Amino acid sequence: MRRLINQICRRIQKKIKDTVAGLIKTTVLVSEVGVFSSNETLEELSTNSVKFLLLPVLLGSLTLKRTDIERMEVLRLSNIYFRDYITRCKQYGITDVDLPPEPNNEDQEDEDDEDKKRMAKVPPRKGMPTPQELEAMARQREDKIRRFKEKKAMGERLNELKKALENPSHDEEIVRNYHITMVKKFIMDCLEELESVTMERNMLAEMAVMRMKGTLPDPEDTPKPRPLKPILITRDAMQKNVFGLGYPSLPSMTVEEFYDQRVREGWFPDPSKNQNCLQDRAAAGPDAEKEAEEKEEAEKEAAEERDDPDKIAHEREMDEWRDTHKRGWGNTYNRS
């Protein structure tokens, strides 16, 4: 099963890399022929060229799914693609959203290390948030609610336009509106991805600082779990010795030892505390079981002779139940 899962993962990763390579080639061709220009508007852009605006966000989304390169590099590349997409959409007046603050520049490694060390020395602030922080949190919540509603409305609009495209007599305006609506919807997705990328990058940076300080072990130094050993259960001590000599690598135990171990671990009931234990009844033999049945029958007859009210009430309930329930009800397998 694990081998099959690994094969599927490798196939998926290969398809992702091939798709990314194809999108990169398309991006190069779009740049070479000059499809986009910084001094033109959305109205001046041809209908067939609008869909090429999606190239950066598609590259960013697929790059996030790659596992063949370091995660920090994946986040850095995705951040570049997403920001380029938002910037290009703002140039064409499709959106007016503000990009989140740019994370620390990866090229300034020395300055980043110093910042990380300095931030690691600052103790976390405790207590209630300030009014400014509460106001910022409220604005962030309102922005998320507004974007969620806009994204839902765009999804419904896309479904309507997609149905209109199925009509053979659709005009170019429907195609153009479909592509522009798709671009606007991906802007919402892009902003959400940018927030997730920023949070993950900050988390990985903090983990790197903790590893540098020694408070967090490296992944390579993390001890691996002890491999599970098979347990060979034998019938008695003699068989245990035989299997122990023949298979010294397999720990073996008798059935009694195995049962006692499970009792100590809480898996099985303790025979000393359970008077009606099946193991004791089996060990006592058929005579003890026969005596128990005779004793139970004698108690039943004695209860009938005493006119036990509980016994009489139970018998009456059973009679009423038989009157209202036919024989065989609930027997889905038609068993008698």
Disulfide bonds with the S-S distance in Angstrom:
none
